[in-house]
């Protein structure tokens, strides 16, 4: 099944076939869910290249003949499974689907967090609110409710959220803590991952965390358990309120996977508040996955598609932003980009920003 990353030049018949495949893609996704949950993929993966007969696959997975035949028919047609003589085995695509870490994280996030809520996408766009969030709870956005999500959804949400940043943070640390920077304000500290990384990086680093009260409670608990409460200070607040950011007097400010949670108007407002609170010579570091700065087209396609999570479930108004649009928001808030570091982790770019006019 081709995607938007392939050539846009098709014959009429090819275009019609692609349209048909797109129309039935939810059936294919749910078939992959069922094959995962029912143990068919595990049995095929364990069997390796030799594969299994239908009867052996039924025995290994515990599925009846109807289940196995129905799901294998889909998997074969979509090149996830192949049939050679009487044996079924995973194709190369199937091997990646079952075993690749990044594919698995995206799959579980889609299945456990997004799929049901995405059925309310049209309403979300019409009403500029996350209409699909009601499948989990009655919150205005997902952020106050993250700790209250059902266990499976909560696990997949944090797995997705942390996986990409966890790969990027080790590469970001030496790019941030240079030129005498020994203190940083983390706006949108989430569970304190970045704050702890900073403290582990150097013994004299001081961190201020600004986030919702619920998130600050989590950060306080994590830091207390790690013995870092004396180096990490939290400032509970809603960043969209009229209150100014605290003047933390840190030499750097940090926003990681944070601004994609807000609309363009909100992004500019948040950046302006940071501009007002920062010292004139302080640096602003922004870590984001930007559409248009990815090394492979499929990564841009994934970001564009998964942006709809923000619409249907997170807040109703934000997305993963194209880099060329995001630069406009920075400039409108009084910042200019000093340096750009691409390729941090899987998809992230680190923007090193300063106030305009302060070199």
C-alpha positions in Angstrom: 0.0 0.0 0.0 1.6 3.3 -1.1 1.5 6.5 0.9 1.8 10.2 0.3 5.6 9.8 0.4 5.6 8.0 -3.0 5.4 9.6 -6.4 2.3 11.7 -7.1 2.3 10.7 -10.8 -0.1 7.8 -11.3 -2.0 6.4 -14.2 -5.8 6.7 -13.8 -6.0 3.0 -12.8 -3.1 3.3 -10.3 -4.8 6.4 -8.8 -8.1 4.6 -8.5 -6.4 1.6 -6.8 -4.7 3.9 -4.3 -8.1 5.5 -3.6 -9.6 2.1 -2.9 -6.8 1.2 -0.5 -7.1 4.5 1.3 -10.9 3.9 1.7 -10.4 0.6 3.5 -7.2 1.4 5.5 -9.0 1.3 8.8 -9.9 -2.3 8.2 -6.3 -3.1 7.6 -5.2 -1.4 10.8 -7.7 -3.2 12.9 -6.7 -6.5 11.3 -3.1 -5.8 12.5 -4.4 -5.0 15.9 -6.3 -8.3 16.0 -3.3 -10.3 14.7 -1.2 -8.7 17.5 -3.7 -9.3 20.3 -4.5 -12.9 19.2 -0.9 -14.0 19.0 -0.7 -14.6 15.3 2.2 -12.2 14.8 4.1 -13.7 17.7 3.7 -17.2 16.4 4.8 -16.2 12.9 7.8 -14.2 14.3 8.9 -17.1 16.4 8.7 -19.4 13.4 11.1 -17.3 11.4 11.7 -17.8 7.6 10.4 -21.4 7.7 7.0 -20.2 8.6 4.0 -22.3 9.7 1.2 -24.2 8.1 -2.3 -23.0 8.8 -2.8 -25.8 11.3 0.5 -25.1 13.1 -0.3 -21.4 13.2 -3.7 -22.2 14.8 -2.1 -24.4 17.3 0.7 -21.9 18.2 -1.7 -19.0 18.5 -4.8 -20.7 19.9 -7.0 -19.2 17.1 -9.7 -21.1 15.3 -9.6 -21.7 11.5 -12.1 -18.9 10.7 -10.0 -16.3 12.7 -6.7 -17.4 11.2 -7.9 -17.6 7.6 -9.7 -14.2 7.8 -6.8 -12.3 9.2 -4.2 -14.0 7.0 -6.1 -13.1 3.9 -5.8 -9.4 4.8 -2.2 -9.7 5.9 -1.2 -11.5 2.6 -3.0 -9.0 0.4 -1.2 -6.1 2.1 2.2 -7.7 2.0 2.6 -8.2 5.7 2.5 -12.0 5.5 3.5 -14.2 2.6 2.4 -17.8 1.7 5.0 -20.1 0.2 3.6 -23.5 -0.6 1.6 -24.3 2.5 3.5 -22.2 4.9 2.8 -18.7 6.1 5.7 -16.3 7.2 6.3 -12.7 7.8 7.5 -10.5 4.8 10.2 -7.9 5.4 7.4 -5.4 6.1 5.9 -7.8 8.6 9.2 -8.3 10.3 9.6 -4.5 10.8 6.0 -4.1 11.9 6.4 -6.8 14.6 9.9 -5.9 15.7 10.9 -2.3 15.0 10.9 -0.3 18.2 9.7 3.0 16.7 7.0 1.3 14.6 5.7 -0.5 17.7 5.5 2.7 19.7 3.6 4.6 17.0 1.3 1.6 16.5 0.4 1.3 20.2 -0.1 5.1 20.5 -2.4 5.0 17.6 -4.3 1.9 18.9 -4.6 2.7 22.6 -4.7 6.5 22.6 -6.0 7.8 19.3 -8.1 5.4 17.3 -11.4 5.7 19.0 -11.2 9.4 19.6 -10.3 10.1 15.9 -13.8 9.2 14.9 -14.7 12.6 16.3 -12.2 14.5 14.2 -14.7 16.4 12.1 -16.5 17.7 15.2 -13.1 18.7 16.7 -12.3 20.8 13.6 -15.8 22.4 13.5 -15.8 23.3 17.2 -12.0 23.9 17.8 -12.0 21.4 20.7 -10.8 17.9 21.3 -14.2 16.2 20.8 -12.6 12.7 20.8 -11.3 13.2 24.4 -14.7 12.2 25.8 -13.8 8.6 25.2 -11.5 9.0 28.2 -13.0 11.7 30.3 -14.6 15.1 30.5 -11.5 17.4 30.5 -11.1 20.5 28.4 -7.7 19.2 27.1 -5.9 15.9 27.7 -3.1 17.4 29.8 -4.9 17.6 33.2 -6.2 14.1 32.6 -3.0 12.3 31.5 -2.4 10.8 35.0 -6.1 9.6 35.0 -6.1 7.8 31.6 -6.9 4.1 31.6 -3.7 2.1 32.4 -3.1 0.8 28.8 -3.7 4.2 27.2 -1.6 6.0 29.9 1.3 3.5 29.3 1.2 4.0 25.5 0.9 7.8 25.9 4.0 8.1 28.0 5.8 5.5 25.9 5.2 7.7 22.8 5.9 11.0 24.6 9.1 9.9 26.3 10.6 7.7 23.6 11.4 10.4 21.1 12.6 12.9 23.8 14.7 10.2 25.5 16.7 9.7 22.4 17.1 13.4 21.8 18.0 14.6 25.3 21.5 13.1 25.5 22.4 14.8 22.3 20.9 18.1 23.4 22.6 18.4 26.8 26.1 19.3 25.5 24.6 21.8 23.1 22.7 23.5 25.9 25.2 23.6 28.8 28.0 25.5 27.3 29.3 29.0 27.5 28.8 29.2 31.2 25.1 28.1 31.3 24.5 26.5 34.7 20.7 27.2 35.2 17.7 26.6 33.0 13.9 27.2 33.1 11.9 24.3 31.7 8.5 25.5 30.5 6.3 22.5 30.2 8.3 20.2 32.4 5.8 17.3 32.1 7.1 14.5 34.4 10.5 16.1 35.1 12.5 14.0 32.6 14.5 16.9 31.3 15.1 18.4 34.7 16.5 15.1 36.0 18.7 14.8 32.9 20.1 18.2 33.6 20.8 17.4 37.2 22.5 14.1 36.2 24.6 15.9 33.6 26.3 18.3 36.0 26.2 18.6 39.8 25.8 22.4 39.9 23.0 22.8 37.4 19.8 24.5 38.8 16.4 23.9 37.2 13.2 25.8 37.4 10.1 24.0 36.1 6.9 25.8 35.0 3.8 23.7 34.3 0.3 22.9 35.3 -0.2 22.2 39.1 -0.9 18.5 38.3 2.4 18.2 36.5 4.4 20.2 39.1 3.1 17.7 41.7 4.5 14.9 39.6 7.9 16.7 39.2 8.1 17.4 42.9 7.5 13.8 43.7 10.1 12.6 41.1 12.7 15.0 42.3 12.1 14.1 46.0 12.6 10.4 45.2 15.8 11.3 43.3 17.2 13.5 46.1 17.1 16.5 43.8 14.5 18.8 45.5 17.2 21.3 46.5 18.1 21.8 42.8 14.7 21.8 41.1 12.1 24.4 41.9 8.6 24.2 40.4 6.3 27.1 39.5 2.7 25.8 39.1 0.7 27.8 36.6 -1.4 27.7 33.5 0.9 29.1 30.8 -2.2 30.5 29.0 -3.3 32.5 32.0 -2.8 36.3 32.1 -0.1 35.8 34.8 3.5 36.5 33.7 6.2 33.8 33.8 8.3 33.9 37.0 11.6 35.7 36.6 13.8 32.8 37.5 17.1 34.5 36.6 18.3 31.4 34.8 20.7 31.7 31.9 18.7 29.5 29.6 15.0 28.7 28.9 13.9 25.3 27.5 10.7 24.2 25.7 10.7 20.6 24.6 7.8 19.0 22.7 5.7 21.8 24.3 4.8 24.5 21.8 3.2 21.9 19.5 0.5 21.7 22.2 -0.8 25.2 21.3 -2.3 27.2 18.5 -0.2 29.7 16.6 -1.8 32.6 18.5 -1.1 30.9 21.8 2.5 30.0 20.8 3.2 33.7 20.1 1.7 34.7 23.4 3.7 32.1 25.3 6.9 33.2 23.6 6.2 36.8 24.3 5.8 36.0 28.0 9.1 34.1 28.0 10.7 37.1 26.2 9.5 39.4 29.0 10.7 37.1 31.8 14.1 36.2 30.3 17.3 38.1 30.9 18.4 39.9 27.8 21.4 37.7 27.3 19.6 34.4 28.1 19.2 31.7 25.4 15.9 30.1 24.5 16.2 26.4 23.4 13.3 24.8 21.6 13.3 21.1 20.8 10.6 20.0 18.4 9.9 17.6 15.5 9.4 19.9 12.6 7.7 19.0 9.3 10.1 19.9 6.6 13.3 19.2 8.5 13.0 15.4 8.5 15.7 13.2 6.7 13.1 10.9 5.1 9.8 11.7 3.5 7.9 9.1 5.6 8.8 11.0 8.7 7.2 14.1 7.4 4.1 12.0 6.5 4.0 10.5 10.0 4.2 13.9 11.6 1.5 15.3 9.4 -0.9 12.4 10.1 -0.2 12.1 13.8 -0.8 15.9 14.2 -4.5 14.9 14.2 -4.0 13.5 17.7 -3.8 17.1 18.9 -7.0 18.0 17.1 -9.2 15.1 18.2 -7.8 14.4 21.6 -5.2 16.8 23.0 -6.6 20.3 22.6 -8.4 20.8 19.3 -6.2 23.6 18.0 -2.5 22.6 17.6 -0.3 20.3 15.5 3.2 19.4 14.6 4.3 22.5 12.8 6.2 23.0 9.5 9.5 24.7 10.3 8.9 27.6 7.9 5.7 28.4 9.7 7.2 28.1 13.2 9.9 30.6 12.4 7.3 33.3 11.8 5.9 32.8 15.3 9.4 33.1 16.8 10.0 36.4 15.0 6.6 37.8 16.0 7.5 37.2 19.6 10.8 39.0 19.3 13.3 36.1 18.9 15.8 35.2 16.2 17.5 31.9 15.6 21.1 31.7 16.4 21.8 28.1 15.6 20.0 25.0 14.4 20.8 21.4 15.2 19.0 18.8 13.2 18.9 15.0 13.8 18.6 14.8 17.5 17.1 11.5 18.3 14.6 10.2 15.7 12.9 13.4 14.4 13.9 16.4 16.6 15.5 19.7 15.8 17.0 22.0 18.4 16.6 25.7 17.8 18.9 28.0 19.8 17.2 31.4 20.0 18.0 34.8 21.4 16.2 38.0 21.8 16.4 40.2 18.7 19.3 42.7 18.9 21.2 40.8 21.6 24.1 38.9 20.1 
